[in-house]
């Protein structure tokens, strides 16, 4: 009876993948429930109307992880040093990849117990508690709701930053090109409204693949232009610090983790794959995507810091020559990349909203409601960005708190809870390993939150130079 009640509770969870209705496909899922030879196979029960290919899924993950964050890697290396930065980037990349892997694995496994074809990030967290140790089962629904709202708040904040980034980039270039037509950054924010409303009406990840492909091509062009200036007349390594003061390392890890994490997009991408069994494993969608991400982050961080040294700014594009048409074009292209990325990140909060809409008794006016919600949400993010065009410090605080929590701490907790009664491995290595990951996430959380809070206090007092670990961080 207790087991049936738990199943009924988890059956109320709805996944993005259940919005569609095409015939399923065969899978090679090897995980089975204990003592059940005919265990439920979630992969074979997924009915997807618009499934993503392996290549399309890789593009989505690359787009989620390769954004403006990579341009901040040289500044991150400045806080860590050449040697420590390179090793730290590789370690951070491995940790991020591992946490995504264990979370997706737990999601696929818990789908067997819950007899669900797929689950979102929040649904997985709730189900792991519901089917976990008896003392934690009552917390399932609370955990699911908490993660849902945390994820939504995080990505709405990210969307606001994207709008500010787009507006700032266009203003910087057009103010120089058309000095007689200078307009405020608020107006540039509002000019993004209509294009964003249009692109955010796309409801299936499959139809966002072309945009991800275009954005990936554009970002490669930006990377190529940036790398051209990075590699011209490189100074000798001896002029750069190999290992920075250890007190600055937390700022480095906070930046890298915030830049690398695309945890909110992972489950929607996996849920809508035509062959989800190829998401994990070797080579696998996850491993291929993260290897590319880690290599690019290391290259940009290492050579960007080598080229510009302690003068490197928050985004390396700000170090490019301002009188160069090529450099200016890179700034505009990056703005377009972020515009195309907005639709992909917008998918995360809409995934939760869509699940809430499915609880309605009637499907009447569903299309109108969807359009209205999307227009409203985009308008809200634009209005917030226009009202507070210097959102970077506020959003960096939210991002540092939520991405370190959602990307590292939560997966470690979920993996531990899932294995608590199923076995924690030899010498309880799963518990020790996940505890270490939790400590790393807390360090990133505290250091990132500290810098952001100090910066906000300084901003309100009118001082735009923030001192942290004997280093002055200037912002506009």
matplotlib code that plots the C-alpha trace (Angstrom):
import matplotlib.pyplot as plt

x = [0.0, 2.8, 4.6, 1.4, 0.9, 4.5, 4.0, 0.8, 2.6, 5.4, 2.9, 1.7, 5.1, 4.9, 7.9, 8.6, 8.9, 5.3, 4.0, 4.4, 3.0, 5.1, 5.8, 8.6, 11.9, 14.2, 16.8, 19.7, 19.0, 20.9, 19.7, 17.0, 15.1, 16.0, 14.4, 12.4, 13.4, 10.6, 11.5, 10.0, 12.2, 11.7, 13.4, 11.0, 8.1, 9.0, 6.6, 8.3, 6.7, 9.9, 12.9, 16.4, 19.3, 22.6, 24.2, 21.4, 21.7, 25.5, 24.7, 22.3, 24.7, 27.5, 25.3, 24.3, 27.9, 29.7, 28.3, 29.7, 31.3, 34.1, 35.1, 35.7, 38.1, 41.3, 40.1, 39.6, 43.1, 44.4, 43.0, 44.7, 47.8, 48.9, 49.6, 46.9, 44.4, 45.0, 44.8, 41.9, 39.9, 40.5, 39.4, 36.4, 35.4, 35.7, 33.7, 30.9, 30.8, 30.7, 27.9, 25.8, 26.5, 25.5, 22.4, 21.2, 22.0, 19.9, 17.1, 17.2, 17.3, 14.5, 12.3, 12.3, 10.9, 8.4, 7.5, 7.9, 9.4, 11.4, 11.6, 12.8, 15.5, 13.0, 11.0, 14.1, 15.0, 11.5, 11.3, 14.7, 13.5, 10.0, 11.6, 14.6, 15.1, 11.8, 12.7, 13.1, 10.1, 7.7, 10.1, 9.7, 7.1, 8.7, 12.1, 10.6, 8.8, 11.8, 14.1, 11.4, 11.2, 15.0, 15.6, 13.0, 14.4, 17.9, 17.2, 14.9, 17.9, 20.1, 17.7, 17.8, 21.6, 21.4, 19.3, 21.7, 24.6, 22.8, 21.8, 25.3, 27.1, 24.9, 25.2, 29.0, 29.4, 26.6, 27.5, 30.9, 29.5, 26.6, 27.5, 24.6, 22.0, 23.1, 20.2, 20.0, 20.8, 17.2, 16.0, 18.3, 16.7, 13.2, 14.3, 15.1, 11.5, 9.8, 12.6, 12.8, 9.0, 9.1, 11.9, 10.5, 7.3, 9.3, 8.1, 10.2, 14.0, 14.1, 13.2, 15.9, 18.6, 19.1, 19.5, 22.0, 23.9, 23.9, 24.9, 27.7, 29.1, 28.9, 30.6, 33.4, 33.9, 34.0, 36.5, 38.6, 38.8, 39.5, 42.1, 43.8, 44.4, 45.3, 48.1, 49.6, 53.0, 52.6, 54.8, 57.0, 55.5, 58.0, 56.0, 52.9, 52.2, 52.3, 50.5, 48.5, 47.8, 45.7, 43.2, 42.2, 41.5, 37.9, 37.1, 38.6, 36.5, 33.3, 33.8, 34.6, 31.7, 29.3, 30.5, 30.5, 27.3, 24.4, 22.6, 19.1, 19.3, 20.7, 17.4, 15.3, 17.9, 18.2, 14.4, 13.9, 16.6, 15.6, 18.3, 18.7, 20.9, 23.6, 23.6, 25.9, 28.7, 31.7, 31.9, 28.3, 26.7, 27.7, 31.4, 31.8, 30.2, 32.2, 35.5, 35.0, 33.9, 36.8, 39.5, 38.1, 37.9, 41.5, 42.7, 40.9, 41.9, 45.6, 46.4, 44.0, 45.8, 49.2, 48.4, 46.8, 48.1, 46.7, 45.1, 42.6, 39.0, 35.8, 35.2, 38.2, 36.4, 36.8, 40.6, 40.3, 41.2, 38.3, 39.2, 39.2, 36.2, 36.9, 37.0, 33.7, 32.1, 33.1, 31.3, 28.1, 28.3, 28.6, 25.4, 23.6, 24.9, 23.5, 20.2, 19.9, 20.9, 18.1, 15.5, 17.4, 17.7, 14.0, 13.1, 14.0, 11.5, 8.9, 9.3, 8.1, 5.2, 4.2, 3.9, 1.8, -0.5, -1.1, -2.8, -5.7, -9.0, -9.5, -7.3, -9.4, -7.4, -4.2, -2.4, -3.5, -2.4, 1.0, 1.5, 0.3, 2.6, 5.6, 5.0, 4.5, 7.7, 9.8, 8.3, 9.1, 12.7, 13.1, 11.5, 13.7, 16.8, 15.8, 15.0, 18.3, 20.8, 23.6, 22.3, 25.6, 26.4, 22.9, 22.8, 26.3, 25.1, 22.1, 24.1, 26.9, 24.4, 22.1, 24.6, 27.0, 24.0, 22.0, 25.1, 27.2, 25.6, 22.1, 23.5, 25.8, 22.9, 20.6, 23.3, 23.9, 20.2, 19.6, 22.4, 21.8, 19.9, 21.1, 24.8, 27.3, 30.2, 33.3, 34.4, 31.3, 33.3, 30.2, 29.4, 33.0, 33.2, 29.9, 30.8, 33.9, 31.8, 29.5, 32.4, 33.6, 30.1, 29.9, 33.3, 32.1, 28.8, 30.4, 33.2, 30.9, 28.2, 30.7, 32.2, 28.7, 27.4, 30.5, 30.1, 26.5, 27.2, 30.0, 27.6, 25.0, 27.6, 28.8, 32.2, 32.8, 36.0, 35.6, 38.5, 38.7, 41.8, 44.0, 42.8, 40.7, 37.7, 36.4, 33.0, 30.7]
y = [0.0, 2.4, 1.6, 2.3, 5.7, 6.6, 5.7, 7.7, 10.7, 10.5, 9.8, 13.4, 14.6, 15.6, 15.7, 17.9, 14.7, 13.8, 16.8, 14.8, 11.6, 9.8, 6.0, 5.1, 3.6, 0.8, 1.5, -0.3, 0.8, -1.7, -0.6, -2.8, -2.9, -5.4, -8.7, -7.7, -9.3, -7.5, -4.1, -0.9, 0.6, 4.4, 4.8, 2.4, 4.3, 7.7, 9.1, 12.1, 14.1, 16.1, 14.1, 15.5, 13.8, 13.1, 15.9, 18.3, 17.5, 18.2, 21.5, 22.4, 21.5, 23.4, 26.4, 26.2, 26.0, 28.2, 31.7, 34.9, 33.0, 31.7, 35.3, 35.8, 33.0, 35.1, 37.2, 34.0, 32.9, 36.2, 35.2, 31.8, 31.9, 30.2, 26.7, 26.7, 28.1, 25.3, 22.6, 24.2, 24.5, 20.8, 19.8, 22.1, 20.7, 17.1, 17.9, 19.6, 16.7, 14.2, 15.9, 16.1, 12.4, 11.2, 13.3, 12.1, 8.5, 8.9, 10.4, 7.4, 5.0, 6.5, 6.6, 2.8, 2.8, 5.6, 4.0, 7.3, 7.7, 10.8, 13.5, 17.1, 18.3, 19.1, 16.0, 13.8, 15.5, 15.0, 11.4, 10.4, 11.6, 9.9, 6.6, 7.1, 6.4, 6.3, 9.3, 11.4, 10.2, 12.9, 15.6, 14.6, 17.1, 19.9, 19.3, 19.2, 22.5, 24.2, 23.1, 24.1, 27.7, 28.0, 26.9, 29.3, 32.2, 31.4, 31.4, 34.4, 36.2, 34.9, 36.1, 39.6, 39.6, 38.5, 41.5, 43.9, 42.2, 42.5, 46.1, 47.1, 45.5, 47.3, 50.6, 50.4, 49.8, 52.0, 55.0, 55.0, 54.3, 56.7, 59.3, 61.6, 58.9, 58.0, 56.5, 55.2, 51.6, 51.4, 52.1, 49.4, 47.0, 47.8, 47.3, 43.7, 43.1, 42.2, 40.0, 38.1, 37.6, 36.2, 33.7, 32.6, 31.4, 28.3, 25.5, 22.5, 22.1, 20.4, 23.7, 25.5, 23.3, 25.6, 28.6, 26.7, 25.8, 29.4, 30.6, 28.1, 29.2, 32.8, 32.2, 30.3, 33.4, 35.5, 33.1, 33.1, 37.0, 37.0, 34.3, 36.3, 39.2, 36.8, 35.1, 38.2, 39.0, 36.9, 37.9, 35.3, 33.1, 34.5, 37.8, 36.1, 34.7, 30.9, 30.4, 33.3, 33.8, 31.0, 33.5, 34.4, 30.8, 30.7, 33.6, 31.6, 28.5, 30.5, 32.1, 28.8, 26.9, 29.7, 29.9, 26.1, 25.0, 24.4, 22.1, 23.6, 22.6, 19.1, 17.3, 18.9, 17.9, 14.4, 14.0, 14.9, 12.8, 10.3, 8.0, 9.0, 6.0, 7.8, 10.8, 9.1, 6.7, 7.0, 8.9, 10.0, 13.4, 14.6, 13.6, 14.9, 18.3, 18.7, 17.8, 20.6, 23.0, 22.3, 22.5, 25.9, 27.3, 26.3, 27.8, 31.1, 31.4, 30.5, 32.6, 35.4, 36.0, 35.4, 38.2, 40.8, 40.0, 41.9, 44.3, 41.7, 42.8, 40.9, 40.1, 39.7, 41.3, 44.6, 44.2, 44.1, 47.3, 49.7, 51.3, 48.0, 47.0, 43.4, 43.7, 45.7, 43.0, 40.4, 42.5, 42.6, 38.9, 38.0, 40.0, 38.0, 34.8, 35.8, 36.7, 33.3, 31.8, 33.6, 31.2, 28.1, 29.4, 30.6, 26.9, 26.2, 28.3, 27.6, 23.8, 24.3, 26.6, 24.1, 21.4, 23.6, 24.3, 20.6, 20.5, 22.5, 20.7, 21.9, 22.4, 25.3, 28.4, 26.5, 28.0, 31.6, 31.0, 29.8, 32.8, 35.2, 33.7, 33.8, 37.4, 38.3, 36.6, 38.2, 41.6, 41.2, 40.3, 43.2, 45.6, 44.5, 44.8, 48.3, 49.4, 48.1, 48.1, 47.4, 44.0, 42.3, 42.4, 41.3, 38.5, 37.3, 36.9, 34.9, 32.9, 32.1, 31.0, 29.0, 27.6, 26.3, 24.9, 23.5, 22.4, 20.8, 20.6, 19.3, 16.5, 15.4, 15.2, 13.5, 10.9, 10.3, 9.9, 7.6, 5.3, 5.5, 2.3, 0.9, 0.9, 3.6, 1.6, 0.2, 2.1, 4.4, 6.1, 7.7, 9.4, 10.7, 11.8, 13.6, 15.3, 16.7, 18.0, 19.7, 21.4, 22.8, 24.1, 25.9, 27.5, 28.8, 29.9, 31.9, 33.5, 34.5, 35.8, 37.8, 39.6, 40.4, 41.7, 43.9, 45.2, 46.0, 47.9, 49.8, 50.6, 52.1, 54.2, 55.5, 53.8, 51.7, 50.1, 47.0, 45.6, 41.9, 40.0, 43.1, 43.4, 46.2, 45.1, 48.0, 48.0, 50.3]
z = [0.0, 0.9, -2.4, -4.3, -2.6, -3.5, -7.1, -7.2, -5.9, -8.4, -11.2, -10.7, -11.9, -15.6, -17.9, -20.9, -23.0, -22.2, -24.2, -27.4, -28.9, -31.5, -31.2, -29.0, -29.9, -28.7, -26.1, -24.5, -20.9, -18.7, -15.3, -13.8, -10.6, -8.0, -8.5, -11.4, -14.7, -16.6, -15.2, -16.7, -19.4, -19.6, -22.9, -24.6, -23.3, -24.4, -27.0, -28.7, -31.4, -32.1, -30.9, -31.1, -32.9, -31.2, -33.1, -32.3, -28.6, -28.7, -30.3, -27.5, -24.7, -26.4, -26.7, -23.1, -21.8, -24.4, -23.8, -22.4, -19.6, -21.7, -22.4, -18.7, -18.4, -18.8, -15.9, -13.9, -14.7, -13.4, -10.0, -10.1, -12.2, -15.4, -13.9, -11.2, -13.7, -16.2, -13.7, -12.0, -15.2, -16.0, -12.5, -12.5, -15.9, -14.7, -11.5, -13.5, -16.0, -13.2, -11.3, -14.5, -15.2, -11.7, -11.8, -15.2, -14.2, -11.0, -13.1, -15.5, -12.7, -10.6, -13.8, -13.5, -9.9, -10.7, -14.1, -15.8, -19.3, -18.3, -15.6, -15.4, -13.0, -10.2, -10.7, -10.4, -7.1, -5.7, -6.9, -5.5, -2.0, -2.5, -3.4, -1.0, 2.7, 4.7, 6.8, 3.7, 1.6, 3.0, 1.7, -1.9, -3.0, -1.0, -2.6, -6.1, -5.5, -4.0, -6.9, -9.5, -8.2, -7.6, -11.2, -12.6, -10.6, -11.7, -15.4, -15.3, -13.8, -16.5, -19.1, -17.7, -17.9, -21.5, -22.4, -20.7, -22.5, -25.9, -25.3, -24.0, -26.9, -29.5, -27.7, -27.5, -31.2, -32.6, -30.3, -32.1, -35.6, -35.3, -32.8, -33.9, -33.0, -29.5, -27.5, -23.9, -22.9, -21.7, -25.2, -26.6, -24.0, -25.2, -28.8, -28.1, -26.9, -30.3, -31.6, -28.3, -28.2, -31.7, -31.1, -27.8, -29.4, -30.5, -28.1, -29.2, -28.8, -32.2, -33.9, -31.9, -33.4, -36.4, -34.1, -32.0, -35.1, -36.3, -32.8, -32.6, -36.0, -34.9, -31.6, -33.3, -35.5, -32.3, -30.8, -34.0, -34.0, -30.2, -30.6, -33.4, -31.1, -28.2, -30.2, -31.8, -30.2, -27.2, -24.3, -22.6, -19.9, -17.4, -17.4, -15.9, -12.5, -12.5, -9.1, -7.7, -4.0, -2.6, -1.1, -4.7, -5.8, -4.6, -7.0, -9.8, -9.1, -8.6, -12.0, -13.8, -12.2, -13.0, -16.6, -17.3, -15.7, -18.0, -15.6, -16.3, -20.0, -19.4, -18.5, -21.2, -23.8, -22.5, -22.2, -25.9, -27.4, -30.0, -28.6, -24.9, -24.2, -26.1, -23.7, -21.2, -21.9, -24.1, -26.3, -25.5, -25.9, -22.5, -22.7, -26.3, -25.4, -22.1, -23.6, -26.2, -23.5, -21.2, -23.9, -25.2, -21.6, -20.9, -24.2, -23.7, -20.1, -20.6, -23.7, -22.8, -19.5, -21.2, -23.7, -21.6, -18.1, -15.1, -17.5, -18.7, -18.2, -17.2, -20.9, -23.0, -25.9, -24.0, -24.4, -28.2, -30.2, -30.1, -33.5, -35.4, -37.5, -37.0, -33.3, -33.3, -35.5, -32.9, -30.3, -32.4, -33.3, -29.6, -29.0, -31.7, -30.1, -26.7, -28.4, -29.9, -26.6, -24.9, -26.5, -25.3, -21.7, -21.9, -22.3, -18.7, -16.9, -19.5, -18.9, -15.3, -16.4, -19.1, -16.4, -14.2, -17.2, -17.7, -14.4, -15.8, -16.1, -19.6, -22.6, -23.9, -25.0, -24.4, -27.4, -26.5, -22.9, -24.0, -26.3, -23.5, -20.9, -23.2, -24.1, -20.5, -19.3, -22.0, -21.3, -17.6, -18.2, -20.6, -18.2, -15.3, -17.5, -18.6, -15.1, -13.7, -16.6, -14.2, -13.2, -13.4, -9.6, -8.6, -11.1, -10.3, -6.7, -7.8, -10.3, -7.8, -5.3, -7.5, -10.1, -7.5, -5.6, -8.5, -10.5, -7.8, -4.4, -5.4, -7.7, -4.9, -2.5, -4.9, -5.8, -2.1, -1.2, -4.2, -3.1, 0.6, 0.8, -2.5, -1.5, -1.2, -2.7, -1.1, 2.0, 1.4, -1.4, -2.9, 0.4, 0.8, -2.9, -2.8, 0.5, -1.1, -4.0, -1.6, 0.1, -3.2, -4.0, -0.7, -1.3, -4.7, -3.2, -0.3, -2.4, -5.2, -2.9, -0.9, -3.9, -5.2, -1.9, -1.4, -4.9, -4.4, -1.2, -3.0, -5.9, -3.6, -1.9, -5.2, -5.2, -8.3, -7.1, -5.1, -3.1, -2.6, -1.5, -2.0, -5.7, -7.0, -9.2, -11.3, -13.0, -14.8]

ax = plt.figure().add_subplot(projection="3d")
ax.plot(x, y, z, "-o")
ax.set_aspect("equal")
plt.show()
